[in-house]
Amino acid sequence: MMRLTTRLAAIALLAAGPLAGTAMADDLGHCKYIQQNMFAGPFHVCEMPIDAPKCAELGKTDENKDAVHAAGACPVENLVGTCDKGATKLLYYDGDPSGLEIGCGFQSGTWVKP
């Protein structure tokens, strides 16, 4: 009986798997904030995809501030460049592109010109 229950639970989990991430994916959007730390900034940036709790956390990291989460992708108007970090992308709206490219490398990212 125990094996049957375990198998049924596993089947239910596999069947629900594709739907389980849907609610989380729906909550992902972008986070606009002012990025600043002891090495650089302030820069107006936007990170995506990201959920609201992670956005709030980013707004409190280092000297960052003014974090606002919203649905959808980051705006691309006035874009200086993007640090593509694989799972996330960090879009910069001000700053020196060559310096930002170096900083992107320290984040294990690839700099993408607009």
Number of C-alpha atoms within 10 A of each C-alpha: 6 7 8 9 10 11 12 12 12 12 12 11 13 12 11 11 11 9 12 12 10 10 9 10 13 11 15 19 19 25 28 24 22 19 23 17 12 8 7 12 15 17 19 19 21 27 23 21 20 23 19 18 10 13 23 17 11 22 21 13 12 11 14 19 18 14 20 16 21 16 16 15 15 19 12 14 8 10 15 18 23 25 23 19 15 9 8 14 21 22 25 24 19 16 15 12 17 11 10 21 19 13 17 19 14 10 12 12 19 18 22 15 11 11
